[in-house]
Amino acid sequence: MNVGFVSLGCSKNLVDTEMTIGLFRKNNYKIVNNPEDADIIVVNTCGFIEPAKQEAINTLLEMAEYKKKRCKYLIAMGCLVQRYKEELEKSMPEVDLFIKYKEYDSIWQQIEKLVGEKKSSNICNLEFSERVISTGQSYAYIRIAEGCSNRCTYCAIPYIRGQFVSRKMEDILDEANNLVKQGFTELIIIAQDTSKYGIDIYKEPKLAELLEKLSKIEGVKWIRFLYTYPESITDELIKVVKENDKICKYFDIPIQHISDSVLKRMNRKSNGKSIRELITKIRKEIPEVIIRTTVMVGFPGETTEDFNELYEFIKCARFERLGAFSYSKEDGTPAEKLDNQIHPMTKKSRYNKIMKLQQQISDEIMKEQIGKRLEVLIEDESFDGKYYIGRSKNEVPEIDGIIYVEKTKDELLDKYVEVEIIGSRDYDLIGTITK
């Protein structure tokens, strides 16, 4: 039978999807991109915040329409199912099988039971399974840990994915070597909190050591790591990023807020002073660094003074990349029960102010890039065929902006070229090939 996949949510969820694709392919199912051609459709859902839940439900309903045509089975897996399996089973009879995240070890047994076809006795442990990379020919994600133990009061991840568990370094290196042998030149290290990698199994942070060992793999060109909590970024990690040419000079640091009172209610381990000192230290040690952050507005009890402090800090810090989102009340989290919930219109207003400010900052930073020369990985072409589309070490795929490169040469897809930046627009850059 033919199998089609829809993967929602974060890159960590995408790894689960890729492992599941690998499992189907290993058992001789054909993978198809068009749901109209699929006998089985698998939707890997996200359940992190309310908009993600709604997207997942809408996607399941959309995919259920294909059961009126060729599709015989609709399967839902992932975080939304982990949180609400019983409710979903009652309300969505269109779905034939719901698989919780914590049931992944028996995923193939459940699928065989559903389709009534036993092709293999394999039992899948998705944490360590082979997978089919779905992100193109140049980069691949490597998940180095699962779960989270930080217990931020607004976040449901620990209740969905469990406590933080690191993978063994040898296993990660084996996976990295395998990916490079397949031709991938950029490795993107991910976890819910990469900065805490190794603390649970090695009793000390090991991200810096892991990055060093990954950089020694022949064929790796770029290495980047995402989502590091500010309190866990060590001097050793900063030093490795500074001195190793293969590691992108890029820190992804979700600070969430800068007001001490808000950070305390969020149960964050950092405070305003430590965050400011960290940003200053990183910029001093690595002047060319790109810092990305995320902030939350409208957390319960956030006063006008708290918001203004955040606004002024963002204006001063001038983050190269910044994402903002409004607080969403999530079932079962401590913040759900906090007093002084913020009115939705106030949250929307604060969000809009932050994003307008960041757009101004980004526009200024983009203009500062004009005249610089960057090494760019070409990954696609524009619709009109006039430009290549690429990224430098400064852009994370699917998250940051892109670089439009004037198409003066052919056959450059998945190749690295030197580009001079000649213009900018919004969050993107425009360049021309120099050699």
N, C-alpha and C positions, 0 to 999 in steps of 0.2 A: 504493500500500500504506500501511497504518497503521504508525506507528513509536512505540514507547514507550521511555522512558529511566529509568534508575536512576543517580543520581549519589552516589557515596560519597566520604568524606574531607572535605578542607578547602574553603574558599570559592574558593581558586585553582583547584581541580579543577572546581568548579561553573561557573566561567567557561568552561572548556573544554567542559563539557556544553552550556552555553547557546549557544556558538558552533556546536557540532555540530547542535543542534536547529535553529538558524538555517539551516544548510547544507541539511538535509533539507527544511525548509519552502520554502527558495528553489527547490528542485527539485521542488516540488509534491507532497511527501509530506504526509499528514495526521498530526499529532501527537496521541497519545491518552495519557490518564493511567492507564487500567486495562490491565494486561498481558494480560488475557483478550481485549482487543480488538486486540492488536498482531500484525501480520504480521512485524515486525522488532522485536527488543528489544535495546537498547544499554545495556550496563553500563559506566560509567566508574569504574574501580577505584582504590583507594588501596593503597599498599604501604609506608607509612611505618614502622609498627611491627607486631609480631606480631599483636596483636588486630585491627588493620585488615586485614592479609592474610587472616586467618581469616574475617572478615566478608565480604570480597570473594569468597572461594571459596564460602562458604555462599550468598551472593546469586546467584552464577552457577548453582549447582546448583538453587536455588529457581526461577530464571527458566527453566532448561532444562526444567522440568516443563511449561511452557506449550507446548513443542514437541510435546507429545502432543495438543494441541488445535489452536489456530489458527496459532500462531507457526511461521514457516518458517525464520527465520534468527536466531541469537543472536550478537551481536557484543560483544567485550570490548575495552576500550581503557584507557588510563591508566597509573598508576605501577606497579601490580602486573605488568602486561603488559610494561612497559619492563624490569623487573628479571628476570622469569622466563618470558619468552615461550616459549622452547624447551621448558622443563619443562611448562608449561601445555598446549602443543599435544599433548604426549605423554600427559598424564594426564587431559585434559578434552576428549574427542572431541565432547561435547555442544555445544561452542562452535564456530561455523562460521568465525569470523574474529577473529584477535587483532591489534590495532593498537598498536604501540609509540608512546609519546609523541613520539619522534624521527621517526616516520613520518607525523605529522599533515599535512605538506605534501601528501602523496599520498592522504589519507584518502578522498576522493571517488572516485578511480580504483579503490581497493581495494573500495569498496562496490559500484560499478558492475560490477566483475568478479564479485563474489560473487552479486549478484542477476540478472546477465545482462540488465540493462536500462539502456541509455544514454539519460539524459534531458538531460544537459548536459555541456559540455566544461570546466566550471569546475574549477579546482584550488584547494584550500583551504589558505590559510596561517592557521591558527587564531589566531595572535597578533594579527592585525589584521582579522579577519572580523566581519561584522555578527552579532548574536546575539539570541536571544529570552530576555528576562529571566524568570526562573522564581521570583523571590522576592516576588511581589506587586506592588502598585501604587505603593508609597511609596519603597522604597529599591533601589539597585542597586550591585553591586560594580564597581570599576574596577581592573584589575590593571595596575600601572605598571612591573613588571619581572618577569623570569622567572629561575629558577635561584638558586643561592646559591654564594658564594665563601668563606664563613666557615670551612668545613672543621672544624666541631666533631667530635670524635672518635667521638661516638655516632650521628651523623646520616648517613642515606643520601641525603638530598636532592641534594647535588651529583652523586652518581653516577647519579641518576635524571633530574634536570632540567637538569644541566649548570651551567656557571658563571653568575654573576649578569650579566644583560643588561637594561639599562634601555630603556624605550620612549622615543621622542622626545616632548618635552613638547607639541609642536603636535598630535601624534596623539592624546595623552591628552585634551587640551582639546577636540578635535573630537568625541571619543567622549562626553565629559561634556556638551557642548552638545546632542548628539543625544539623550542620555538625558533631559535636562531638557525638551526639546521633546516627549518622549513622556509627560511628566507626573511623572517621578521627582523628589522633592524632597530626598532624602537620598542622598549619595554616600559610599560606603565604600571608601577607598583601601587596596589590599592588595598585598603582595609577600612573598617569603620574608623580606625585611629592607627595609622601606620607608625606614628611615633612611639607607640607602646609595644611595637613588635619585639617579641622575645622575653618580655618581662615575666610572663607566666611560666615559660618552660626553661628559660636560661637564667632567670632571677636578675636580669639586667637588660636594659634596652639594647637591641642588636641591629637596629635599622642601618646605622652608619656602616657597620661591618658587612651587612648583607649587600649594601650598595657597592661597596668596594669590591666584593667578590663577584658581583654581577658584571662590574665594569671590566673584569679580566677575561670575560668570555669573548673569544675572537669572533668578530662579526657584529657585535653590538655597537651601535653608533650613538644612540641617545637613550638615556635612562631618566625617567621622572617618577616621582612619588607624590601621591595626593593625600590630602586630609590628615594633617598633623596638628594635634592640639597644642596650644601655645606653651602650656606648662611642661610638656614633655620634649620640647626641642632642646637638645643638648649642644654644648659647645663642640663636641666631637662631630655631631651631624652637620653643623654649620661649616666646620673645617673641611669635611669630606666634600660637601657641595662646592665650596670655594676652590679646592685644589684639584678636583677630578674633572677633566675636560668632558668626559662622557656624560656626566650627571648635569642635567639642566639646572641652570641657576634660577630656580623657580620654587617658591614655597607656597603651599596651599594651607592657610591657617584660618580655620573658622573661629573667629573671636566671639561672634554672636552679639556682644554688646561691649560697652566700655564703662558703664556706670556700675560702681561697686554694689549698690543695692540691688540692681537687676541681676547682675552676675551671681550674687549670693542666692537669690530666690530661684535662679536657674540651676543651682548646685554646680556651678562651674568652679574649677579648681584654681583658675587664674583670677587676677583682679586688674583694675585699670592701670595701676602703676607697673605691674609686671608685664602687661601687654605692651605698654608704651616702651618700656626698656628693651623688650625683645625686638620690636620692630626697628628701633634705633640701632641695636647691636647688629642685626642682620644687614641692614643697609650700610653700616660702617665697614663690616667685614667683606661684603660683596656688593660694591657700588652699582653693578649692572643688574642686580637681582630683580626678578619679577615677583611681586607678592600678591596673591589672591586671597580674598577673605569672603566670608558670608556674615551677614548681620540680620538680627531679628528685631522687628518693631512690633509694638503692641503687646508685649508680654504682660501678664497680669500685674498691675501695680506700677507700670511704667508711667512716670510723671512727665509733665512737659519739660521739667528740668533734666530728667534722665535722657529724654529724646534729644534735647538741645546739646547735651554733652556728647552724645554719639554723633550728631550732625557735625559739630565743630571738630571732633577728632578725625572724622573721615575727611573733612576739608583740609586738615593739617597733614594727615598721614599720606594722602594722595596715593591710595592703592591703585596699582596698575589694573587690577581686575577686582571687581566687587559684585557680589550677588546679594540681594536682599529679599526677605520674605516676611509676611505677616504671621504672627503667632496663630496657630491653629489648635484648638482644644482637642486633644486626643484621648480616646477612651483608655481608662486604666492608668493614666500618668498622674503623678502628684500635682502637676500644674493645673489639671482639670478642676481641682477642688479649691484652688487659690481664690481669695477674695479680689475685688477690684478688677474684674475682667474688663478689658478695653472695648469700647464701642466699635463696631466694624467700620464705620465711616472715619473714625479717628485713626484706626490702623491703616486704612487705605490712604488717607491724607499723608501720614508719616512715611509710608512706603513710597508714595509718589515724590515726596520731597527728597528722600535719599537717592532715588534713582535719577532724578533730575540733576542733583549735585554730581553724582558719579558720571553721568553723561558728559557734563562739562569737564570734569577732571580727565576722563578718558580721551575726549577730543583734544585737550592740550597735550596729553602724553603721546597720542598718535602723531600729532604734528611734529613733536620733538624727534620722531624716528626718521623724518625725511632727510635724505642724504646719507643715512647709514647703510652699510652693506651687511646682509644677513645670509646665512646658509639656510636654504629653504627646501623642504621636501615637497615635491609636486605630487598631488594626490588625485586631482580631478580636473575637468575643464568646465568653463562657464557655459551656460545654455547657448549663448550666441557664438561660441567657439573662438572668441577673441582673446580670452584669458585662460591661463592655467590657474588652478586654485591650489594653494599650498599653505604650509605652516613652517615656522622656524622653531627653535628651542623655546621660544617665548609663548607659544600657543598650545594649549591642551586641546586635543580633538574633541569635537562635539560640545565644548564648553566655552572656549574663547573665540575671538574673531579669527578671520582668515586673511591670507595675503593673495591678492589678485596679481598675477604675473603676466605681463604682456607676452603674447604667444608669438615669439620670433623664431622659435625652433620647434621641430616635431619630435615625437617619440621620447618625451621626458617624463612620462608617468612613472611614479615610484622611484624617481631619481632625485638626488640632491644637487642643487645648483646655487651659485652665488647670485644674489639679487640686490640691486640698489633700490632703496625705497624712494619713490618720487611723488607720492601723494597719500592721502588718507581720507576716509569717510566713515563717520560713526565709529564703530569698533573695529574696522578693518583697515588694511594697508594696501597700497598699490605699488608695484615694483616692476623693474625691468631687469632682464638677465644680463650680467656683466661678462660672464664667461661660461 
